[in-house]
Amino acid sequence: MALGFGRLRLSSHAFWRLTPRELAAALRAFAGPARAPLDRTGLGALMARFPD
């Protein structure tokens, strides 16, 4: 709700009429595309970079 009202500046009427798919599409404009989850190779590289 905070993103819909604050960031997207939707009225309450417009916000509550959105489908979840429409809201997700609108929020992707701010968040960018979804990232793939970290795989084993990526985790190994991260652990090598930050060994603590």
N, C-alpha and C positions, 0 to 999 in steps of 0.2 A: 504494500500500500504506500509506503514511504517513497518508493521509486516512482510509482504511478502518479501520485499526487505531487511530490516534490520535484523529481527529476524530469518527468514527462509533462508535468503541469496539466494533468487531465482534470476535468471536473469530476465530481463524484458520479454524476450521471454517466459520463463517458467511460469512466473506469469500470463501473459495475456492469456495463453492457459489453465489455471486451470478453472474448473467449480466452482461455488460457493460451491457446496457440497465437492469438493476436498479441497478447501481452508479451509473450516470449519473443516474438518477432520485433516488437518495438524496443524491448530491452537489449536485444542483440546489437542494435545500433550504438549503444553506449558501451557494452561489454565486449563487443567483437565476437568472432566465431568461437565456438566451444573448443577447448583444447583436448587433445587425446590424453587419456590417463597415462601416468608414468609407467613405463615397462621395465623389465629387469635390466636391460642395457642402460637405460636412463638412470635408474636407481644406482647401478654400479658406478656410473660416471659421477653422479652427485656425491656418493660416498667417498670416492677417490679425491674429489675436489675439496670436500669438507670432512676430513677423517675423524673429527672429534665426535 
